[in-house]
Amino acid sequence: MTETPPSDIPLGEVPEIANLLDELESLAPITQARIVSYRTVTDTEVVNDALDEPEESFDPNEDQQDWLNWQGQQQLPFIQVIDPQTLIANPVGVIAVDCGLARLGETEDGLIVGLRGTIVSVVNGETTLNLYRTGPIYLRNADRLRILHLLGVGLNKPDIFVELNDNDQPIRIKSGVADDAQKYSDRLRNWFERILQRIAVRLISNGLVLLDGALTLNTRDTPTEFLRELDRLATQNGNALVGLSKQSRLQVAERSVRFWLSENPNAICYRRLSQIMSAEMRQRVLGNTYAIRFSPMGATFRVDIKAMQGQGDDEVIETMFSSCLIRGGYPDILVRAHTHSYFTSPSITELEAQCGVRYQLRPEQEIDLGSIFGPFGGRFK
């Protein structure tokens, strides 16, 4: 297996990203000095402030009790055991996507962030790393309405984050969308990751596209329309979609996904969960949902699979095992995409230096709570 050196992709080559970042830059204040409180990092610290949005869990009510009673009487899906030594599926090209976010500092009127995205592909034994890096991005609170509307346009649903008037102009932000700095900045990160996913499904053909996160439809930050389009583009290129959730909160038949393979410990195996999910739950997933353990001593993960027409889910799963190296019970290609999306402390320092020059910022010393709460500290309370 060979690996080409990582390639930093100029964002100007990606019009969807470049156009929106140019718009954000035009909104950033540069004519008046402002105070900023920069993030402090240690020499060995790595940073990724991306939010793990909780999936909507299924909360049964009285109207669904009949379904649960019927469900409890059905035979559970069989657990399928995989022997890597006997796989007959031929290896195919695999591509994975992940993105990271770093909140660089807070200002009097907003915050400044940086984004990193990674697309890793392995085709015919050759690994290619495409790195997507932004400079500092100034997100003013006063521009939230306009920025969130632009993000919605990029996700094929202009009103996902804002309410529109009769002329399709944004008039107010929807409740819960960007109530704090974490949510505000993560909407931008999610948009960035979705655009890179749209790129990735067209970079390989007749292969597998591995995404970080479940293929849940109609979520807070990604409209159904976008995932449907992603599926269409993947199908046009002969690719199946695989969404892997690292920390699923989904409850199926009142049991967490991580426990659905407990009857067969220490085995590489999987079990289809879609057939014991309610119709409402199944409609919220693009494809079918599985519990999969990738290595004998590994954890159990939720994996959503959207196979192409004429292709079975079992074929996709076997192809994934024959095409992906597994590291610590997790697909190695996703680990690498995740790793390259982190920010190291030197990169944080460099971005903060760019902030000061570009936006004429005057640093303010970060509040030190050590003297108040020592020796127990107060940073992470």
Summary of the structure (lengths in Angstrom):
residues: 381
radius of gyration: 22.3
end to end distance: 45.6
largest distance: 68.8
contacts: 1196
relative contact order: 0.19
helix: 33%
strand: 27%
